[in-house]
């Protein structure tokens, strides 16, 4: 069994992948929401989940989505800016 633990993967001085293993939040893309305190969130794309801070159970795919409600819960969002 192979176990790989990555908290942050930087490419060209940009956080490309970030895992918050304590809260089960996963960010794929630069400018992920590192201040999120909610749990079980997945963010794919540059700045995809900006705005969410305490929300949980969200999957956000897109880029530059900055106007999301801070307490958003249990949503799947596909958007671009």
VOBA-1610 file (N, C-alpha, C; in pm, whole numbers, padded with zeros to 5 digits, always signed):
BEGIN
Unk+00085-00118+00000Unk+00000+00000+00000Unk+00088+00123+00000Unk+00061+00213-00092Unk+00135+00338-00104Unk+00052+00449-00042Unk+00111+00522+00051Unk+00045+00635+00114Unk+00126+00760+00081Unk+00062+00854+00018Unk+00127+00979-00021Unk+00054+01094+00045Unk+00127+01174+00119Unk+00067+01289+00186Unk+00128+01416+00130Unk+00045+01498+00068Unk+00088+01628+00014Unk-00004+01733+00074Unk+00056+01837+00130Unk-00027+01947+00177Unk-00030+02061+00077Unk+00084+02087+00013Unk+00089+02191-00090Unk+00189+02151-00197Unk+00149+02161-00322Unk+00238+02138-00435Unk+00251+02270-00508Unk+00373+02321-00515Unk+00398+02450-00580Unk+00461+02427-00717Unk+00410+02496-00819Unk+00466+02494-00953Unk+00489+02638-00994Unk+00613+02672-01028Unk+00648+02810-01065Unk+00604+02909-00959Unk+00631+02877-00833Unk+00600+02962-00719Unk+00451+02991-00702Unk+00366+02902-00752Unk+00222+02916-00736Unk+00170+02788-00671Unk+00086+02801-00569Unk+00026+02683-00507Unk-00070+02619-00606Unk-00029+02509-00668Unk-00111+02443-00769Unk-00209+02345-00707Unk-00169+02281-00599Unk-00254+02184-00531Unk-00238+02207-00382Unk-00348+02216-00310Unk-00342+02233-00165Unk-00447+02145-00100Unk-00405+02069-00001Unk-00496+01983+00073Unk-00503+02029+00217Unk-00623+02052+00267Unk-00645+02079+00410Unk-00696+01948+00468Unk-00601+01863+00508Unk-00637+01727+00549Unk-00716+01724+00680Unk-00704+01827+00761Unk-00780+01830+00887Unk-00929+01851+00862Unk-00962+01930+00760Unk-01102+01962+00731Unk-01153+01898+00603Unk-01069+01818+00537Unk-01107+01750+00412Unk-01145+01847+00302Unk-01068+01955+00290Unk-01085+02052+00182Unk-00971+02032+00083Unk-01004+02030-00048Unk-00905+02003-00151Unk-00915+02110-00259Unk-00800+02171-00292Unk-00794+02281-00388Unk-00699+02243-00501Unk-00748+02241-00624Unk-00667+02214-00741Unk-00671+02338-00829Unk-00562+02413-00830Unk-00555+02536-00907Unk-00504+02649-00820Unk-00437+02747-00880Unk-00384+02858-00802Unk-00494+02944-00741Unk-00458+03013-00638Unk-00549+03103-00567Unk-00669+03029-00509Unk-00642+02911-00458Unk-00747+02839-00386Unk-00784+02912-00259Unk-00888+02872-00194Unk-00936+02942-00075Unk-00870+02884+00050Unk-00750+02931+00080Unk-00675+02877+00193Unk-00732+02916+00328Unk-00824+03013+00334Unk-00880+03056+00461Unk-01009+02983+00496Unk-01050+02889+00415Unk-01175+02817+00437Unk-01167+02732+00565Unk-01268+02744+00650Unk-01273+02665+00773Unk-01383+02560+00769Unk-01464+02560+00662Unk-01567+02458+00646Unk-01501+02323+00619Unk-01583+02221+00596Unk-01529+02087+00573Unk-01584+02027+00444Unk-01511+01928+00392Unk-01557+01847+00278Unk-01587+01931+00154Unk-01494+02019+00118Unk-01508+02103-00001Unk-01405+02063-00105Unk-01443+02073-00233Unk-01354+02046-00344Unk-01358+02166-00438Unk-01242+02221-00469Unk-01231+02336-00556Unk-01136+02302-00671Unk-01184+02315-00795Unk-01100+02288-00912Unk-01104+02409-01003Unk-00988+02471-01023Unk-00976+02588-01110Unk-00917+02706-01035Unk-00865+02801-01109Unk-00803+02919-01049Unk-00908+03002-00976Unk-00891+03013-00845Unk-00982+03093-00765Unk-01126+03043-00764Unk-01144+02914-00777Unk-01279+02859-00795Unk-01370+02876-00675Unk-01319+02874-00555Unk-01409+02877-00439Unk-01390+03001-00352Unk-01338+03107-00409Unk-01317+03228-00330Unk-01451+03280-00281Unk-01453+03321-00159Unk-01576+03371-00097Unk-01630+03275+00007Unk-01617+03146-00017Unk-01664+03048+00082Unk-01563+03044+00197Unk-01611+03065+00318Unk-01520+03057+00434Unk-01565+02949+00532Unk-01691+02949+00569Unk-01739+02853+00669Unk-01826+02744+00610Unk-01856+02752+00482Unk-01944+02655+00416Unk-01881+02517+00404Unk-01966+02415+00391Unk-01920+02276+00385Unk-01995+02199+00276Unk-01931+02092+00227Unk-01996+02002+00134Unk-02013+02056-00006Unk-01923+02144-00049Unk-01934+02207-00181Unk-01833+02151-00280Unk-01874+02142-00406Unk-01784+02112-00516Unk-01795+02228-00614Unk-01683+02296-00637Unk-01683+02414-00724Unk-01580+02393-00834Unk-01624+02401-00959Unk-01536+02384-01074Unk-01550+02506-01164Unk-01439+02571-01194Unk-01440+02689-01279Unk-01322+02777-01249Unk-01334+02905-01278Unk-01225+02997-01246Unk-01279+03133-01206Unk-01205+03196-01114Unk-01235+03332-01068Unk-01380+03350-01022Unk-01427+03257-00942Unk-01563+03263-00888Unk-01552+03323-00748Unk-01565+03454-00739Unk-01533+03524-00614Unk-01656+03574-00539Unk-01775+03554-00588Unk-01892+03614-00524Unk-01978+03510-00452Unk-01920+03399-00413Unk-01998+03295-00346Unk-02026+03332-00202Unk-02141+03293-00153Unk-02180+03316-00014Unk-02080+03249+00079Unk-02040+03317+00186Unk-01937+03265+00275Unk-01980+03138+00348Unk-02109+03117+00366Unk-02159+02999+00438Unk-02228+02898+00346Unk-02196+02902+00217Unk-02257+02813+00119Unk-02239+02667+00160Unk-02347+02587+00150Unk-02341+02447+00192Unk-02406+02355+00089Unk-02340+02240+00066Unk-02398+02129-00014Unk-02440+02171-00154Unk-02345+02227-00230Unk-02372+02270-00367Unk-02270+02214-00463Unk-02312+02198-00588Unk-02221+02169-00699Unk-02233+02287-00793Unk-02120+02353-00819Unk-02121+02476-00899Unk-02022+02461-01013Unk-02070+02488-01136Unk-01987+02495-01255Unk-02001+02636-01308Unk-01893+02713-01309Unk-01904+02852-01352Unk-01769+02906-01397Unk-01774+03022-01459Unk-01653+03091-01501Unk-01670+03238-01470Unk-01602+03282-01363Unk-01602+03423-01325Unk-01736+03476-01299
//
